[in-house]
Amino acid sequence: MTEVSVYQIVRPFAWIAATAFAVGFAGYVAIGHDQPGLAQAPAPAMAAAAAGQAG
């Protein structure tokens, strides 16, 4: 029986995570990261969400 290291177990998942990050980041850049509204929700939606969580 051969010894398996943690690195050998985690390596495929690290590749999947790196690929998903690269695809997501490329999509974010392709859409246009400087577009208004992508980084934050509109103020009324934020207020409604905060009110819903408060009570």
C-alpha positions in Angstrom: 0.0 0.0 0.0 1.4 3.4 -0.9 1.2 6.4 1.2 -1.0 9.2 -0.1 -0.2 12.8 0.9 -2.7 15.6 1.4 -1.2 17.4 -1.6 -2.1 14.5 -3.9 -5.7 14.6 -2.6 -6.1 18.3 -2.8 -4.4 18.9 -6.1 -7.4 18.1 -8.4 -9.6 20.4 -6.4 -7.1 23.2 -6.5 -7.1 22.9 -10.3 -10.9 23.1 -10.4 -10.9 26.1 -8.1 -8.2 27.9 -10.1 -10.1 27.2 -13.3 -13.4 28.4 -11.9 -11.7 31.6 -10.6 -10.1 32.3 -13.9 -13.4 31.8 -15.8 -15.3 34.0 -13.3 -12.7 36.7 -13.4 -12.6 36.7 -17.2 -16.4 37.0 -17.2 -16.2 39.9 -14.8 -13.7 41.7 -16.9 -15.6 40.9 -20.1 -18.9 42.3 -18.7 -17.1 45.5 -17.6 -16.0 45.8 -14.0 -16.3 49.6 -14.2 -20.0 49.4 -15.0 -22.2 51.1 -12.3 -24.4 48.7 -10.3 -22.2 45.6 -10.6 -20.3 46.2 -7.3 -23.3 47.2 -5.1 -27.0 46.9 -5.1 -29.2 50.0 -5.5 -29.9 51.9 -2.3 -33.6 50.9 -2.0 -32.8 47.2 -2.3 -30.1 47.6 0.4 -32.6 49.4 2.7 -35.3 46.7 2.2 -32.8 43.9 2.8 -31.6 45.6 6.0 -35.1 46.2 7.2 -36.0 42.5 6.5 -33.0 41.2 8.5 -33.6 43.6 11.5 -36.9 42.4 12.5 
